[in-house]
Structure formats: C-alpha cells, structure tokens
Amino acid sequence: MRFYRIENKKGQGPYRNDHVINMFNYIYNNSDSFDFDSYYETRPTPLEENRIISSNFIGHEKNFIFGFSSKKKLIAWFTFANEYEYFEKYGFKVSVYNATETYKSKFQTIARRKDLTLVKKINFKDFIDN
C-alpha cells in the first residue's frame, strides 16, 4: 500500500523539532486570518482519534512515522497556501513510500519506519498538479 508524507532531506516532517515553531510563525506572519486554535483542532493526530493505535504506538514512537494513506488525505490536511510556500522555501517534499503495514485513522496514518520503501520524492506543487 502507498504511504505519503511531507519530509525534508533528513526525513523530518514539518511538525518535528524546530520546524513546528518555524512553520507556525511563517503561516501566522504571512496570513491575514490565521487562528492557531482552529488550525490545531482540524488536525487531530491518529493517537487522538484512535485508542487502538495509541496502545500500539506509546513507548515505541521512534519506530513509527506519521503520514497519509492517500494523496487526497494529504492534500486535505495541508489547506493553507502558506504551508505550500513554507515547504518550498525549506526544502520539504512529498515522499511516496510502499508500506507493508499501516495503522489508519480518519485523517492520518502511522507506519513503521522499517516497513517503508521509498518510491519517490516530489515537490508539493507538482504532487498536487499530477
């Protein structure tokens, strides 16, 4: 099955390390109507959505990675144009993987890092356009 994820060259998503602060600051500073609370509420983690996933994940976080089970879900998650700009500016791309096992929730999906095989990396805009 396919597994889609936004990553930089180090394999980090935009919500890891300093990127989370940088991205929110970028969106906030380049938007007339950014509301952090509503932004956060529309993006629940799989752990917030599904207790079965939580029990498999807690204590083993370094072995798992968050992403999406479809192109449609990835695009629906990232709705701010400023997010797209941030991805381009800071070298984030869409990584497309083959996954042997995933844990799906309504919005995001979790996969084991070791079970992923990279198929390709593509710019976010090109990913949307294709």
N, C-alpha and C positions, 0 to 999 in steps of 0.2 A: 504494500500500500504506500501511497505517497504521503510525505510529511513535509510541510512548508514552514519556513522560519526566517525571520529577519535577523541577520547577523553581520558583524564586522569581520575583518580579517582574522581576528583572534577567536572567532566563534562565539562572541558575546552578543546577546540580544540588547535592544535599546533600553531595557529595564534593569540592567546589571551595572554594578559598580557606579562610577561617576556618570554614566550615560543617563540614568534616570533623572538626575538633577539637571544635567545639561539639556536634555530633551524638553523637560517641562519648562525650563527657563526660556528656551528657544521658542516654543509654541506660545507661551504667555507673552513674550516680548514682541512677537510678530503677529499677534491676533488681537482684534478689537473686542472679541466676545468670549475669551477663554474662561471657563469656570472649572477649576480643578475638581470640585466635588462631583459635578455631573460627569466629568471625564472619567473619574475613578469608578463611579457607580455603574457605568456602561461597560466596564472591563473587569468583570469578576474572574479570578483565577480558577482553574479547574478544581483546586482544593476547596475553594469557597462554594463551589457548585455541587460537589460530589464527595460524600464521605468515604465511599469505597476507594476512590482514587487516593484520598488522604491517607488511609491506612496503609496503602502500598508504598506511598511516597515518603512520609515522615521518617526522618532518620537516614534516608538514602538520597537526599537531594542532589548530591554531586554526581550521581549515576543517571539522572534524568534531565530532560531538556523540554521546555515548553515550545509549542508551535501550533500548527493548524492542520486539520485533516483534509482541507480543500482550499483551492485558490479563492473560492467565493468567501469562505470564512476569514481568510487572511485579509482580503480587501475590505470586508465589512468591519473588521476590528480597527483598522487604521483609517479613520474618517477625516482627519484634519489635513488640509493641504500642507500645513506647516510641518507635519510629520514627514511627508514625502520630501520636502526641502531638506529637513534635518538628515534623512537617510542619505540623500545625495551628497550633502556637504561633508558628512562624517564617514563616508565610505561603507554604509550599510547596504547589503544586497539581500535579495530573496535567495535563500538556499533551499534547493529542492532535493529531498532525500527519498530513498526507498527505506521503509521501516518494516521490520518483521513483526513487531508488536507495539500497539499504542493503547493508551487509556484516554478515551474520548469523553468530553463533557459537551455541554451545549455550545460553547464558544471555542475554547481552546482544546488542545490535545497535548498529552505528555507522552514522550517516548524515551526509551533507554538509550543513552548515548552510544553504547556499544552495539546496539542493534540497527544503527543508521549507516547507510551507504550514500555518500554524496553523489548526486546525479549531475547537478549543475548549479551555478550561481548566476543570478541575473539582476540587473538594475530594476528597482521597484517600478519605475515608469514603464520600462519595456515589459515587465511581468504583467502589468495591468493592461497594456495595449495588445498583448498577444492572447 
